[in-house]
């Protein structure tokens, strides 16, 4: 089972609250709508960058492990 970090949980809850509040306010205050879109795209880009960074780190670790195994 995936373990969620506290930052991720707080961020998701903040997005949900923002969407609920935006729905109640309606289109009277479009700043909240644009803030919601900005936070969502920011979260998606951050997550994609984090995954790519993790894959690069894993590939480097596997490569160094293979090189160390070949030297023995």
PDB file of N, CA, C and O in Angstrom:
ATOM      1  N   UNK A   1       0.840  -1.191   0.000  1.00  0.00           N
ATOM      2  CA  UNK A   1       0.000   0.000   0.000  1.00  0.00           C
ATOM      3  C   UNK A   1       0.881   1.248   0.000  1.00  0.00           C
ATOM      4  O   UNK A   1       1.907   1.297   0.677  1.00  0.00           O
ATOM      5  N   UNK A   2       0.469   2.248  -0.762  1.00  0.00           N
ATOM      6  CA  UNK A   2       1.252   3.478  -0.892  1.00  0.00           C
ATOM      7  C   UNK A   2       1.124   4.317   0.362  1.00  0.00           C
ATOM      8  O   UNK A   2       0.027   4.516   0.886  1.00  0.00           O
ATOM      9  N   UNK A   3       2.260   4.808   0.837  1.00  0.00           N
ATOM     10  CA  UNK A   3       2.250   5.672   2.016  1.00  0.00           C
ATOM     11  C   UNK A   3       2.247   7.124   1.547  1.00  0.00           C
ATOM     12  O   UNK A   3       3.147   7.550   0.822  1.00  0.00           O
ATOM     13  N   UNK A   4       1.242   7.873   1.958  1.00  0.00           N
ATOM     14  CA  UNK A   4       1.093   9.263   1.551  1.00  0.00           C
ATOM     15  C   UNK A   4       1.870  10.153   2.513  1.00  0.00           C
ATOM     16  O   UNK A   4       1.812   9.959   3.727  1.00  0.00           O
ATOM     17  N   UNK A   5       2.592  11.121   1.975  1.00  0.00           N
ATOM     18  CA  UNK A   5       3.297  12.057   2.841  1.00  0.00           C
ATOM     19  C   UNK A   5       2.303  13.091   3.373  1.00  0.00           C
ATOM     20  O   UNK A   5       1.248  13.314   2.778  1.00  0.00           O
ATOM     21  N   UNK A   6       2.646  13.710   4.479  1.00  0.00           N
ATOM     22  CA  UNK A   6       1.769  14.705   5.099  1.00  0.00           C
ATOM     23  C   UNK A   6       1.552  15.895   4.168  1.00  0.00           C
ATOM     24  O   UNK A   6       0.457  16.454   4.113  1.00  0.00           O
ATOM     25  N   UNK A   7       2.584  16.276   3.446  1.00  0.00           N
ATOM     26  CA  UNK A   7       2.461  17.407   2.522  1.00  0.00           C
ATOM     27  C   UNK A   7       1.449  17.095   1.425  1.00  0.00           C
ATOM     28  O   UNK A   7       0.643  17.954   1.066  1.00  0.00           O
ATOM     29  N   UNK A   8       1.483  15.882   0.892  1.00  0.00           N
ATOM     30  CA  UNK A   8       0.547  15.484  -0.156  1.00  0.00           C
ATOM     31  C   UNK A   8      -0.884  15.496   0.355  1.00  0.00           C
ATOM     32  O   UNK A   8      -1.783  15.977  -0.335  1.00  0.00           O
ATOM     33  N   UNK A   9      -1.106  14.976   1.552  1.00  0.00           N
ATOM     34  CA  UNK A   9      -2.449  14.926   2.120  1.00  0.00           C
ATOM     35  C   UNK A   9      -2.982  16.335   2.352  1.00  0.00           C
ATOM     36  O   UNK A   9      -4.128  16.627   2.011  1.00  0.00           O
ATOM     37  N   UNK A  10      -2.166  17.204   2.926  1.00  0.00           N
ATOM     38  CA  UNK A  10      -2.599  18.587   3.177  1.00  0.00           C
ATOM     39  C   UNK A  10      -2.895  19.290   1.861  1.00  0.00           C
ATOM     40  O   UNK A  10      -3.878  20.026   1.764  1.00  0.00           O
ATOM     41  N   UNK A  11      -2.064  19.076   0.849  1.00  0.00           N
ATOM     42  CA  UNK A  11      -2.266  19.705  -0.456  1.00  0.00           C
ATOM     43  C   UNK A  11      -3.579  19.245  -1.090  1.00  0.00           C
ATOM     44  O   UNK A  11      -4.326  20.062  -1.629  1.00  0.00           O
ATOM     45  N   UNK A  12      -3.861  17.952  -1.029  1.00  0.00           N
ATOM     46  CA  UNK A  12      -5.106  17.429  -1.601  1.00  0.00           C
ATOM     47  C   UNK A  12      -6.314  17.991  -0.862  1.00  0.00           C
ATOM     48  O   UNK A  12      -7.298  18.383  -1.488  1.00  0.00           O
ATOM     49  N   UNK A  13      -6.245  18.031   0.465  1.00  0.00           N
ATOM     50  CA  UNK A  13      -7.354  18.597   1.241  1.00  0.00           C
ATOM     51  C   UNK A  13      -7.561  20.078   0.922  1.00  0.00           C
ATOM     52  O   UNK A  13      -8.698  20.541   0.830  1.00  0.00           O
ATOM     53  N   UNK A  14      -6.474  20.815   0.755  1.00  0.00           N
ATOM     54  CA  UNK A  14      -6.587  22.228   0.405  1.00  0.00           C
ATOM     55  C   UNK A  14      -7.245  22.398  -0.961  1.00  0.00           C
ATOM     56  O   UNK A  14      -8.074  23.289  -1.145  1.00  0.00           O
ATOM     57  N   UNK A  15      -6.880  21.550  -1.916  1.00  0.00           N
ATOM     58  CA  UNK A  15      -7.514  21.622  -3.238  1.00  0.00           C
ATOM     59  C   UNK A  15      -9.009  21.330  -3.155  1.00  0.00           C
ATOM     60  O   UNK A  15      -9.817  22.011  -3.785  1.00  0.00           O
ATOM     61  N   UNK A  16      -9.371  20.309  -2.371  1.00  0.00           N
ATOM     62  CA  UNK A  16     -10.786  19.961  -2.233  1.00  0.00           C
ATOM     63  C   UNK A  16     -11.558  21.115  -1.606  1.00  0.00           C
ATOM     64  O   UNK A  16     -12.638  21.470  -2.078  1.00  0.00           O
ATOM     65  N   UNK A  17     -11.010  21.699  -0.545  1.00  0.00           N
ATOM     66  CA  UNK A  17     -11.677  22.832   0.093  1.00  0.00           C
ATOM     67  C   UNK A  17     -11.793  24.019  -0.865  1.00  0.00           C
ATOM     68  O   UNK A  17     -12.814  24.707  -0.888  1.00  0.00           O
ATOM     69  N   UNK A  18     -10.753  24.252  -1.649  1.00  0.00           N
ATOM     70  CA  UNK A  18     -10.788  25.342  -2.618  1.00  0.00           C
ATOM     71  C   UNK A  18     -11.873  25.104  -3.665  1.00  0.00           C
ATOM     72  O   UNK A  18     -12.605  26.026  -4.024  1.00  0.00           O
ATOM     73  N   UNK A  19     -11.978  23.855  -4.160  1.00  0.00           N
ATOM     74  CA  UNK A  19     -13.011  23.548  -5.147  1.00  0.00           C
ATOM     75  C   UNK A  19     -14.412  23.694  -4.555  1.00  0.00           C
ATOM     76  O   UNK A  19     -15.317  24.203  -5.216  1.00  0.00           O
ATOM     77  N   UNK A  20     -14.592  23.247  -3.307  1.00  0.00           N
ATOM     78  CA  UNK A  20     -15.904  23.387  -2.659  1.00  0.00           C
ATOM     79  C   UNK A  20     -16.250  24.853  -2.506  1.00  0.00           C
ATOM     80  O   UNK A  20     -17.367  25.266  -2.814  1.00  0.00           O
ATOM     81  N   UNK A  21     -15.293  25.646  -2.030  1.00  0.00           N
ATOM     82  CA  UNK A  21     -15.542  27.071  -1.840  1.00  0.00           C
ATOM     83  C   UNK A  21     -15.802  27.755  -3.175  1.00  0.00           C
ATOM     84  O   UNK A  21     -16.671  28.622  -3.270  1.00  0.00           O
ATOM     85  N   UNK A  22     -15.058  27.371  -4.204  1.00  0.00           N
ATOM     86  CA  UNK A  22     -15.249  27.948  -5.534  1.00  0.00           C
ATOM     87  C   UNK A  22     -16.649  27.638  -6.050  1.00  0.00           C
ATOM     88  O   UNK A  22     -17.300  28.489  -6.656  1.00  0.00           O
ATOM     89  N   UNK A  23     -17.105  26.417  -5.805  1.00  0.00           N
ATOM     90  CA  UNK A  23     -18.449  26.040  -6.240  1.00  0.00           C
ATOM     91  C   UNK A  23     -19.524  26.847  -5.535  1.00  0.00           C
ATOM     92  O   UNK A  23     -20.539  27.187  -6.143  1.00  0.00           O
ATOM     93  N   UNK A  24     -19.320  27.160  -4.263  1.00  0.00           N
ATOM     94  CA  UNK A  24     -20.311  27.948  -3.520  1.00  0.00           C
ATOM     95  C   UNK A  24     -20.291  29.396  -3.945  1.00  0.00           C
ATOM     96  O   UNK A  24     -21.342  30.027  -4.056  1.00  0.00           O
ATOM     97  N   UNK A  25     -19.111  29.932  -4.185  1.00  0.00           N
ATOM     98  CA  UNK A  25     -19.009  31.334  -4.583  1.00  0.00           C
ATOM     99  C   UNK A  25     -19.515  31.501  -6.010  1.00  0.00           C
ATOM    100  O   UNK A  25     -20.063  32.544  -6.369  1.00  0.00           O
ATOM    101  N   UNK A  26     -19.326  30.467  -6.814  1.00  0.00           N
ATOM    102  CA  UNK A  26     -19.743  30.533  -8.204  1.00  0.00           C
ATOM    103  C   UNK A  26     -18.749  31.328  -9.015  1.00  0.00           C
ATOM    104  O   UNK A  26     -17.557  31.357  -8.707  1.00  0.00           O
ATOM    105  N   UNK A  27     -19.237  31.964 -10.039  1.00  0.00           N
ATOM    106  CA  UNK A  27     -18.342  32.725 -10.909  1.00  0.00           C
ATOM    107  C   UNK A  27     -18.263  34.192 -10.490  1.00  0.00           C
ATOM    108  O   UNK A  27     -17.777  35.027 -11.252  1.00  0.00           O
ATOM    109  N   UNK A  28     -18.735  34.509  -9.291  1.00  0.00           N
ATOM    110  CA  UNK A  28     -18.646  35.889  -8.823  1.00  0.00           C
ATOM    111  C   UNK A  28     -17.197  36.298  -8.598  1.00  0.00           C
ATOM    112  O   UNK A  28     -16.811  37.437  -8.858  1.00  0.00           O
ATOM    113  N   UNK A  29     -16.406  35.358  -8.112  1.00  0.00           N
ATOM    114  CA  UNK A  29     -15.006  35.655  -7.834  1.00  0.00           C
ATOM    115  C   UNK A  29     -14.145  34.673  -8.610  1.00  0.00           C
ATOM    116  O   UNK A  29     -13.861  33.573  -8.136  1.00  0.00           O
ATOM    117  N   UNK A  30     -13.738  35.071  -9.787  1.00  0.00           N
ATOM    118  CA  UNK A  30     -12.992  34.160 -10.658  1.00  0.00           C
ATOM    119  C   UNK A  30     -11.571  33.920 -10.187  1.00  0.00           C
ATOM    120  O   UNK A  30     -10.920  32.985 -10.654  1.00  0.00           O
ATOM    121  N   UNK A  31     -11.079  34.737  -9.278  1.00  0.00           N
ATOM    122  CA  UNK A  31      -9.724  34.542  -8.768  1.00  0.00           C
ATOM    123  C   UNK A  31      -9.566  33.186  -8.116  1.00  0.00           C
ATOM    124  O   UNK A  31      -8.517  32.555  -8.242  1.00  0.00           O
ATOM    125  N   UNK A  32     -10.599  32.728  -7.417  1.00  0.00           N
ATOM    126  CA  UNK A  32     -10.518  31.417  -6.771  1.00  0.00           C
ATOM    127  C   UNK A  32     -10.483  30.301  -7.802  1.00  0.00           C
ATOM    128  O   UNK A  32      -9.808  29.289  -7.610  1.00  0.00           O
ATOM    129  N   UNK A  33     -11.213  30.487  -8.899  1.00  0.00           N
ATOM    130  CA  UNK A  33     -11.204  29.477  -9.957  1.00  0.00           C
ATOM    131  C   UNK A  33      -9.806  29.372 -10.559  1.00  0.00           C
ATOM    132  O   UNK A  33      -9.277  28.274 -10.729  1.00  0.00           O
ATOM    133  N   UNK A  34      -9.211  30.521 -10.879  1.00  0.00           N
ATOM    134  CA  UNK A  34      -7.874  30.510 -11.477  1.00  0.00           C
ATOM    135  C   UNK A  34      -6.831  30.004 -10.481  1.00  0.00           C
ATOM    136  O   UNK A  34      -5.865  29.348 -10.873  1.00  0.00           O
ATOM    137  N   UNK A  35      -7.021  30.306  -9.196  1.00  0.00           N
ATOM    138  CA  UNK A  35      -6.101  29.787  -8.184  1.00  0.00           C
ATOM    139  C   UNK A  35      -6.192  28.262  -8.137  1.00  0.00           C
ATOM    140  O   UNK A  35      -5.173  27.583  -8.009  1.00  0.00           O
ATOM    141  N   UNK A  36      -7.393  27.731  -8.239  1.00  0.00           N
ATOM    142  CA  UNK A  36      -7.573  26.279  -8.250  1.00  0.00           C
ATOM    143  C   UNK A  36      -6.896  25.631  -9.441  1.00  0.00           C
ATOM    144  O   UNK A  36      -6.240  24.597  -9.313  1.00  0.00           O
ATOM    145  N   UNK A  37      -7.064  26.258 -10.617  1.00  0.00           N
ATOM    146  CA  UNK A  37      -6.395  25.729 -11.805  1.00  0.00           C
ATOM    147  C   UNK A  37      -4.879  25.797 -11.647  1.00  0.00           C
ATOM    148  O   UNK A  37      -4.176  24.850 -12.000  1.00  0.00           O
ATOM    149  N   UNK A  38      -4.377  26.901 -11.124  1.00  0.00           N
ATOM    150  CA  UNK A  38      -2.937  27.060 -10.940  1.00  0.00           C
ATOM    151  C   UNK A  38      -2.372  26.032  -9.971  1.00  0.00           C
ATOM    152  O   UNK A  38      -1.320  25.445 -10.224  1.00  0.00           O
ATOM    153  N   UNK A  39      -3.072  25.816  -8.861  1.00  0.00           N
ATOM    154  CA  UNK A  39      -2.609  24.825  -7.886  1.00  0.00           C
ATOM    155  C   UNK A  39      -2.631  23.421  -8.473  1.00  0.00           C
ATOM    156  O   UNK A  39      -1.724  22.624  -8.233  1.00  0.00           O
ATOM    157  N   UNK A  40      -3.675  23.122  -9.248  1.00  0.00           N
ATOM    158  CA  UNK A  40      -3.785  21.785  -9.840  1.00  0.00           C
ATOM    159  C   UNK A  40      -2.651  21.534 -10.828  1.00  0.00           C
ATOM    160  O   UNK A  40      -1.989  20.499 -10.758  1.00  0.00           O
ATOM    161  N   UNK A  41      -2.418  22.476 -11.755  1.00  0.00           N
ATOM    162  CA  UNK A  41      -1.346  22.298 -12.733  1.00  0.00           C
ATOM    163  C   UNK A  41       0.007  22.292 -12.051  1.00  0.00           C
ATOM    164  O   UNK A  41       0.903  21.546 -12.448  1.00  0.00           O
ATOM    165  N   UNK A  42       0.163  23.118 -11.024  1.00  0.00           N
ATOM    166  CA  UNK A  42       1.419  23.105 -10.273  1.00  0.00           C
ATOM    167  C   UNK A  42       1.676  21.758  -9.635  1.00  0.00           C
ATOM    168  O   UNK A  42       2.797  21.251  -9.657  1.00  0.00           O
ATOM    169  N   UNK A  43       0.620  21.176  -9.059  1.00  0.00           N
ATOM    170  CA  UNK A  43       0.755  19.862  -8.417  1.00  0.00           C
ATOM    171  C   UNK A  43       1.109  18.789  -9.444  1.00  0.00           C
ATOM    172  O   UNK A  43       1.959  17.937  -9.186  1.00  0.00           O
ATOM    173  N   UNK A  44       0.464  18.828 -10.599  1.00  0.00           N
ATOM    174  CA  UNK A  44       0.738  17.827 -11.633  1.00  0.00           C
ATOM    175  C   UNK A  44       2.170  17.937 -12.155  1.00  0.00           C
ATOM    176  O   UNK A  44       2.848  16.927 -12.342  1.00  0.00           O
ATOM    177  N   UNK A  45       2.625  19.171 -12.390  1.00  0.00           N
ATOM    178  CA  UNK A  45       3.992  19.353 -12.879  1.00  0.00           C
ATOM    179  C   UNK A  45       5.018  18.939 -11.830  1.00  0.00           C
ATOM    180  O   UNK A  45       6.025  18.311 -12.154  1.00  0.00           O
ATOM    181  N   UNK A  46       4.761  19.292 -10.574  1.00  0.00           N
ATOM    182  CA  UNK A  46       5.672  18.906  -9.490  1.00  0.00           C
ATOM    183  C   UNK A  46       5.749  17.390  -9.364  1.00  0.00           C
ATOM    184  O   UNK A  46       6.834  16.833  -9.198  1.00  0.00           O
ATOM    185  N   UNK A  47       4.595  16.721  -9.442  1.00  0.00           N
ATOM    186  CA  UNK A  47       4.563  15.268  -9.316  1.00  0.00           C
ATOM    187  C   UNK A  47       5.295  14.604 -10.484  1.00  0.00           C
ATOM    188  O   UNK A  47       6.039  13.643 -10.289  1.00  0.00           O
ATOM    189  N   UNK A  48       5.081  15.119 -11.698  1.00  0.00           N
ATOM    190  CA  UNK A  48       5.762  14.560 -12.871  1.00  0.00           C
ATOM    191  C   UNK A  48       7.274  14.752 -12.749  1.00  0.00           C
ATOM    192  O   UNK A  48       8.041  13.843 -13.068  1.00  0.00           O
ATOM    193  N   UNK A  49       7.704  15.921 -12.290  1.00  0.00           N
ATOM    194  CA  UNK A  49       9.133  16.172 -12.124  1.00  0.00           C
ATOM    195  C   UNK A  49       9.712  15.249 -11.061  1.00  0.00           C
ATOM    196  O   UNK A  49      10.822  14.739 -11.213  1.00  0.00           O
ATOM    197  N   UNK A  50       8.959  15.035  -9.981  1.00  0.00           N
ATOM    198  CA  UNK A  50       9.422  14.158  -8.904  1.00  0.00           C
ATOM    199  C   UNK A  50       9.561  12.720  -9.399  1.00  0.00           C
ATOM    200  O   UNK A  50      10.536  12.043  -9.073  1.00  0.00           O
ATOM    201  N   UNK A  51       8.585  12.249 -10.190  1.00  0.00           N
ATOM    202  CA  UNK A  51       8.666  10.891 -10.726  1.00  0.00           C
ATOM    203  C   UNK A  51       9.860  10.741 -11.660  1.00  0.00           C
ATOM    204  O   UNK A  51      10.576   9.742 -11.601  1.00  0.00           O
ATOM    205  N   UNK A  52      10.074  11.737 -12.524  1.00  0.00           N
ATOM    206  CA  UNK A  52      11.189  11.671 -13.464  1.00  0.00           C
ATOM    207  C   UNK A  52      12.516  11.682 -12.705  1.00  0.00           C
ATOM    208  O   UNK A  52      13.443  10.952 -13.054  1.00  0.00           O
ATOM    209  N   UNK A  53      12.599  12.503 -11.681  1.00  0.00           N
ATOM    210  CA  UNK A  53      13.815  12.569 -10.870  1.00  0.00           C
ATOM    211  C   UNK A  53      14.073  11.233 -10.185  1.00  0.00           C
ATOM    212  O   UNK A  53      15.211  10.767 -10.115  1.00  0.00           O
ATOM    213  N   UNK A  54      13.001  10.622  -9.680  1.00  0.00           N
ATOM    214  CA  UNK A  54      13.143   9.324  -9.004  1.00  0.00           C
ATOM    215  C   UNK A  54      13.599   8.254  -9.986  1.00  0.00           C
ATOM    216  O   UNK A  54      14.422   7.408  -9.638  1.00  0.00           O
ATOM    217  N   UNK A  55      13.069   8.280 -11.222  1.00  0.00           N
ATOM    218  CA  UNK A  55      13.474   7.293 -12.225  1.00  0.00           C
ATOM    219  C   UNK A  55      14.945   7.457 -12.599  1.00  0.00           C
ATOM    220  O   UNK A  55      15.660   6.469 -12.767  1.00  0.00           O
ATOM    221  N   UNK A  56      15.399   8.717 -12.729  1.00  0.00           N
ATOM    222  CA  UNK A  56      16.799   8.954 -13.055  1.00  0.00           C
ATOM    223  C   UNK A  56      17.708   8.462 -11.935  1.00  0.00           C
ATOM    224  O   UNK A  56      18.757   7.869 -12.189  1.00  0.00           O
ATOM    225  N   UNK A  57      17.299   8.712 -10.696  1.00  0.00           N
ATOM    226  CA  UNK A  57      18.098   8.258  -9.558  1.00  0.00           C
ATOM    227  C   UNK A  57      18.164   6.738  -9.522  1.00  0.00           C
ATOM    228  O   UNK A  57      19.221   6.165  -9.261  1.00  0.00           O
ATOM    229  N   UNK A  58      17.036   6.086  -9.783  1.00  0.00           N
ATOM    230  CA  UNK A  58      17.000   4.619  -9.791  1.00  0.00           C
ATOM    231  C   UNK A  58      17.877   4.072 -10.912  1.00  0.00           C
ATOM    232  O   UNK A  58      18.599   3.095 -10.712  1.00  0.00           O
ATOM    233  N   UNK A  59      17.820   4.689 -12.087  1.00  0.00           N
ATOM    234  CA  UNK A  59      18.634   4.227 -13.217  1.00  0.00           C
ATOM    235  C   UNK A  59      20.117   4.364 -12.897  1.00  0.00           C
ATOM    236  O   UNK A  59      20.911   3.481 -13.224  1.00  0.00           O
ATOM    237  N   UNK A  60      20.496   5.486 -12.249  1.00  0.00           N
ATOM    238  CA  UNK A  60      21.902   5.663 -11.871  1.00  0.00           C
ATOM    239  C   UNK A  60      22.335   4.609 -10.862  1.00  0.00           C
ATOM    240  O   UNK A  60      23.440   4.073 -10.948  1.00  0.00           O
ATOM    241  N   UNK A  61      21.466   4.315  -9.912  1.00  0.00           N
ATOM    242  CA  UNK A  61      21.806   3.319  -8.888  1.00  0.00           C
ATOM    243  C   UNK A  61      21.974   1.935  -9.514  1.00  0.00           C
ATOM    244  O   UNK A  61      22.901   1.201  -9.171  1.00  0.00           O
ATOM    245  N   UNK A  62      21.077   1.584 -10.426  1.00  0.00           N
ATOM    246  CA  UNK A  62      21.174   0.283 -11.096  1.00  0.00           C
ATOM    247  C   UNK A  62      22.443   0.214 -11.926  1.00  0.00           C
ATOM    248  O   UNK A  62      23.127  -0.809 -11.938  1.00  0.00           O
ATOM    249  N   UNK A  63      22.763   1.307 -12.624  1.00  0.00           N
ATOM    250  CA  UNK A  63      23.963   1.329 -13.457  1.00  0.00           C
ATOM    251  C   UNK A  63      25.228   1.187 -12.608  1.00  0.00           C
ATOM    252  O   UNK A  63      26.132   0.433 -12.967  1.00  0.00           O
ATOM    253  N   UNK A  64      25.296   1.896 -11.503  1.00  0.00           N
ATOM    254  CA  UNK A  64      26.488   1.789 -10.652  1.00  0.00           C
ATOM    255  C   UNK A  64      26.581   0.399 -10.021  1.00  0.00           C
ATOM    256  O   UNK A  64      27.676  -0.119  -9.807  1.00  0.00           O
ATOM    257  N   UNK A  65      25.436  -0.194  -9.730  1.00  0.00           N
ATOM    258  CA  UNK A  65      25.432  -1.548  -9.173  1.00  0.00           C
ATOM    259  C   UNK A  65      25.942  -2.542 -10.207  1.00  0.00           C
ATOM    260  O   UNK A  65      26.712  -3.446  -9.882  1.00  0.00           O
ATOM    261  N   UNK A  66      25.506  -2.372 -11.469  1.00  0.00           N
ATOM    262  CA  UNK A  66      25.962  -3.271 -12.528  1.00  0.00           C
ATOM    263  C   UNK A  66      27.459  -3.115 -12.773  1.00  0.00           C
ATOM    264  O   UNK A  66      28.155  -4.105 -12.999  1.00  0.00           O
ATOM    265  N   UNK A  67      27.961  -1.880 -12.730  1.00  0.00           N
ATOM    266  CA  UNK A  67      29.386  -1.641 -12.935  1.00  0.00           C
ATOM    267  C   UNK A  67      30.183  -2.268 -11.788  1.00  0.00           C
ATOM    268  O   UNK A  67      31.228  -2.878 -12.013  1.00  0.00           O
ATOM    269  N   UNK A  68      29.687  -2.115 -10.572  1.00  0.00           N
ATOM    270  CA  UNK A  68      30.380  -2.705  -9.421  1.00  0.00           C
ATOM    271  C   UNK A  68      30.376  -4.227  -9.517  1.00  0.00           C
ATOM    272  O   UNK A  68      31.351  -4.876  -9.136  1.00  0.00           O
ATOM    273  N   UNK A  69      29.292  -4.795 -10.020  1.00  0.00           N
ATOM    274  CA  UNK A  69      29.215  -6.248 -10.175  1.00  0.00           C
ATOM    275  C   UNK A  69      30.155  -6.750 -11.253  1.00  0.00           C
ATOM    276  O   UNK A  69      30.699  -7.849 -11.139  1.00  0.00           O
ATOM    277  N   UNK A  70      30.352  -5.961 -12.297  1.00  0.00           N
ATOM    278  CA  UNK A  70      31.226  -6.371 -13.391  1.00  0.00           C
ATOM    279  C   UNK A  70      32.693  -6.317 -12.974  1.00  0.00           C
ATOM    280  O   UNK A  70      33.513  -7.079 -13.486  1.00  0.00           O
ATOM    281  N   UNK A  71      33.027  -5.413 -12.042  1.00  0.00           N
ATOM    282  CA  UNK A  71      34.421  -5.279 -11.614  1.00  0.00           C
ATOM    283  C   UNK A  71      34.857  -6.429 -10.718  1.00  0.00           C
ATOM    284  O   UNK A  71      36.049  -6.719 -10.613  1.00  0.00           O
ATOM    285  N   UNK A  72      33.910  -7.077 -10.081  1.00  0.00           N
ATOM    286  CA  UNK A  72      34.268  -8.146  -9.138  1.00  0.00           C
ATOM    287  C   UNK A  72      34.687  -9.412  -9.821  1.00  0.00           C
ATOM    288  O   UNK A  72      35.015 -10.393  -9.155  1.00  0.00           O
TER     289      UNK A  72
END
